[in-house]
Amino acid sequence: FGSRELLDVSSRAQSGPGRPRVGAMQGDFLETSVRYNYVFKAGVGKVLPAPKGRPAAAAASSSGSAPAVSSQAPVGESVQQGGGERFSKNQKDLQELCKRRFFYRPAFDIYGGVAGFFTYGPPGCAMKNNLIRQWRQHFVIEDQLMEIEDSCIMQHAVLKASGHVDRFNDFMVKDKGDESKFFRADKLLEEIMEEKLKAEGLTEDQKKEYTVVRNMADSFSLKEMADIFKKYQIHAPETGNELSDPYEFNLMFPTPIGPGGYLQGYLRPETAQGIFLNYKYCLEQNANKLPFGVAQIGKAFRNEIAPRQGLTRQREFTQAEIEFFVKPTNKAHPKFKVVKDTQLQLFSSPKQLAAEPHVTMTIGEAVTNGTVNNETLGYFIVRTFKFLTSIGIKAEHCRFRQHLPTEMAHYATDCWDAEIETCYGWLECVGIADRACFDLNAHSEATKVDLLYRETLDTPIETEVLQLTKAAGVATMKAFKKAGKGVKEWLEKLPEEQLKAIADEVKAGGKATRTVDLPDGTTESCTFLPEHVVCETQKVKVSTTTFMPGVVEPSFGIDRILFATLEHSYYCRPKEADSEEKQTRGVLAFPAIIAPYKITILPQDQRICRDEKYDEILGLIRKRVTALGHTCTVDDSNATLGKRYSRNDELGIPFACTVDFDSLKDDCVTLRERDSMAQVRLPVKEVGQIIHELCGCRKTWVDVCNAYPKV
């Protein structure tokens, strides 16, 4: 999400015929491979010089230390940041907890690590899997989507057609005095504007100017960005040195395919293209009916200029994307009436440009007054909001920001980002875009594969069409000899307005020249004479109509959402008055549905563990809990029961089951809820079913407290 909107149809190249010539890489791929050359000495992380004449446009990631980058805010940070103070206050404690309990930590940490890569530990991995499982339940199952799994490596031709090879770029500047320091230009600009806004004695005009520049930072053109850097005299934040002019940096990782390395490929920068490539086959599986949606979850790779701020900006990350294919002239959604009264915080483009705050309104109002373009887009905005709140994101810290006119791709109809407030400000976590039919058109044109949708009309209509005469077809085949049949078919398939344009040009000038795409993949320049383009108008009955489907695309950054969920779930439990504890009693208040483990089993003390009856109780609870699809842990260490409760609260485990001496006699245990710390007494044989109903939201803790005696 985000950078995809930089793609531009004008930069797409036509596909060449056949396979790449053996022994010679196409210029684009070699250019990308060398221009964005990252060569590291083992264990050192220094950038080696690029070949002469080509700049070394790479930021070195120093081993064991943070990359040399600016302290700019993450994507989407904008006005109204005061509400995020609680997240900033807890940031250090949460980071320490995540590292100590191994939710995640830098990848290959024992070698010093490389910025932008992370390893999820057991609780983090379990939590991430549960988050993805909830995403599948919420979207794939409830919205009846299809799901595919495509390759992580994509060939050059695919990403050339989609525009990624030419336009998947960010603007970068480097420190002229220290060429190992690189900065992403838009993020550095945001940081500078933030600093200016903190200055005292600003006039209202200055505040508005700095706010608007900050809000538009990632929508400026290359020239505009260069002019703004000069206007505000922006220098390297750490050294004060002059910065280079902004220049483009392609975010894709090139990789050769095959032992010879002659087939060009890239690690995919997004999961969406795999869906577009398989649209035709998914349509067949949907009985050739529109609308329908296809989802894909998997790894994506982007060679970030300045990966920092933990999970929020990585070089390898998990995406979950949906491509919902619709009829371009009918974007109504049958379920929209169910969600139309949902209230959302909307930060429209006009509000951003006016440096005004976001507003709260229902999605029904937003679609009716044109703030949101159509019902399908509005429906997925609400579904995104409901998903985020279901996993623990606080509604008051979630808003939807509309892309600015200069930020949005020319082919897009409307685009909104779900932003979540964190310690880094407003963080873009989901992009929801009406991308029209750009991608399908691009791949259809590049491959010469017909991806048009054919809709059967309820009632055939009679219409007049302009067609070549049979005599003109025969003349064309004779004139162009071997290529004649292909040229004739090309003329016959032309849209009526294009055929008429050729005929009018021939009538005016005696001839018209066009480049014709032939069925074998080659092209030929053809000059048409009057006898080749004689046309006639005929009345025909039309029973089908054809069009290229439009696409509404929600694109989720799973790692960013996980990071935001950690922040929104964390709180510090107040210490008791007589407590001598020095360590903060941190709690991760995850909803049970995404908690890494659902229940922990605690013997009251070591004497319990030595009783044979304990093993019987433990085995029964484990068997029933796991049989219902839930995870459980056992903490039978020597620590006091209170300390064991606390360290399992740190992991976000919602329920704790305590086996005490009475349990050995009456086959009952104590069940504790994490946040209220309330406890009830219930039979061992009922624990598994109660946990299942609590985790599936079929019962609440209040229901349990009403059904069983409190302790």
Steps between C-alpha positions, in 0.01 A plus 500: 500500500606862480776502243288309249326827421826624345448266207406680181353353183710736287815322614387152393704342223352274232591136539748360254444174314629170629742421782800717592803442280739252668824664611365853506298660778256768400612852581236571763596203716874561477444870568299416812749239618799734472349838575354375828813304586518375860829318559595438864824375649425204723422614851584865430211641301694760296389592153760423236540750214259459215634461144645820360238733364219361713420640847504264797142567604497284808480557871735286707346324796755501777533182703340516839407867483213696360538600136627848431169661418289791605248474781208573272147383574359191328276502194175683553592704808299817496316738730333421833778305667430594861293186560806283440683621811398190698667282235821706513500476879484119488732460201819415691330252736320327213818470294680348797214254557489393133874437499514325838201273425616454139194627317746615236858614468743591217570211262846336517552694822806300610676630187405858583183511291413694187239777506159414361492127585336344806442158654177426685547291813250240629241744643540749213471227238192354670342845527572579134350167390189569706472850350520353150246233595262772615559690173408189304188446709397865473557543127552174311229303682247768597525688168528176300824582325725264307861461612811420299870455573737629234878501462718741702727546196354679199650517155613829355228520234221493761640788704594692186138488384366594845730804513714387795826484303467860387304670776520309829727765647547717806692828500832480680763753610847431636741681728765658276755484781429138595385284212403214733205707623181496294158644570157446351415853387130512588558364850782744567277785382223385737747503790625849415143631485424336835797681656391831350149455640646460850667841486355776715351821366369360170232695319184324385617530138831331586324218687271441204791510252709246693201273560401496132860428390519216753170352385609514135855373554452171315307651210756749364666447162878468479542864398256623767686300765834651392355853508355449848830366638670814366227730630530371857878445474474142624828337602599156627348476851797331667795678342357826369663427163345595168269246340498384140208587278219244536520209256297189433581169666328182381373293792510155341751222569630366164580129487618280212295187424667175399865386504597727211337803657365615165132495593429821682296508818427695816381416847139609477439849643133416568265203490241670278657429161464126550125550533477705180698236309252234610181707472390313189519161670331618818217647291448156346481346848234759590278384212602810301301731727578848632555636758742272685812535712835322518735516799866417549716501813875473480842658511590814306841662469602864465854633518413779744734799501490547875346203681448597860240536774476126552227311317359813333748513213652171393667361190315170532144507628163325481216637291136397481330639190157478343413579139124542472398501134194706409314639203644851450155653449344327803696517826203456730552233766214274616620512864555875515163563665614282791802723573376843387438628855853420622673814628862555397768765540560624144789727403404616152734658248344851536543484880869414462566779254324746728702375802173413675433194722323184396123475548264227618215393272321185394621321190149541356534880523852485353386306193186711454688832508784371281775499764540127429456418133280190503326236711751221441786720614295614799407141588864390515594809703247392763604134483860610553398707803306208649794265446744738668277552803439124527871441561536770764556827312325780689235669285591851621857448377401379152414727208479487120706750302417577138785526253569851373437573131875524435563182700250283315584321175327648195305180432370466858146612585540538875745377766489491880755384756405351835733678743554388858641734762817364660809630678622608153185699425238398243626185329366384164409132544243433226453649156151478345499612138262506206764425235260492203621250236864608474667170594284271287540734202878504547536121510250447219689741277841355588402135447238545227266288712135605495393576859176679411186395684204394287164577651185346357224756459157418639344627177701512175519847346518602136779742419690639205865403470775610262670202334750428227340378178590153376671658200719713728596189697602316181699804378681523834601131495632530146691822568684382811566145376621270784397747766170573323278279713640644822463859374139433395418354843665800665282739301185302577570506875562873517251704704256677269642846571855390410388332177308815407806715575714295260233515231466878541879546483520292181212698348675829578859408411478191283672275752552433870786320677459299820713256702311171501534234772496163326379171654855356518608783735688701238409848378493642150464851364212496252388770258130479421358620169134583420416146383620354833264698723169507317238484774128448519241550771296196591220440745578211730338347807732513797446248778824561690705800605870501585702706745814480711405454867592767750674413826458611860812399692539484878870439576603414859846529652479216752820588687400863548158393622665258744725779629202732548308223677788454745495872580123521536489189722780593738443660838679510836325349798526723810727362771351415837577742782720255694672359189879515476502406131727712282393357166198646321204264502421519130189338357411426138121508494456312174152388396494125554463444126859614427672421832805279436384248762144478629557355846788424736481226760660575837550257788468689828849389603753222443327263742202486267727394211616194692147362540384244241157661494657821363626317190150366443342848530770657282457235231121537492507881467772492233324231300166679492642850436726390214232275348287813459785675316645716775852531636594470865817524707608372838697709750618274782807700600600580857379863480208610713154470352469879477824532301394222268168678441694818416740344253215325318310831492806636317442244226138608468362159608135578579429216746690317771394172654633434850518147641505513882476245782121503489518410132660168592189418701203655316618504135436875478745775406516879521468694172639857500432770241803712414368859502246492781704241697164356608489126569236229494495137607392238246532125432814383317296329228329830406814714460561411134146582385489827698832614347369407155184706547692798643755499216226465240305794652203273565524587869633797692688498828190649662304192387760275660495697825122466513515125438771401750584597858754779538816447701 
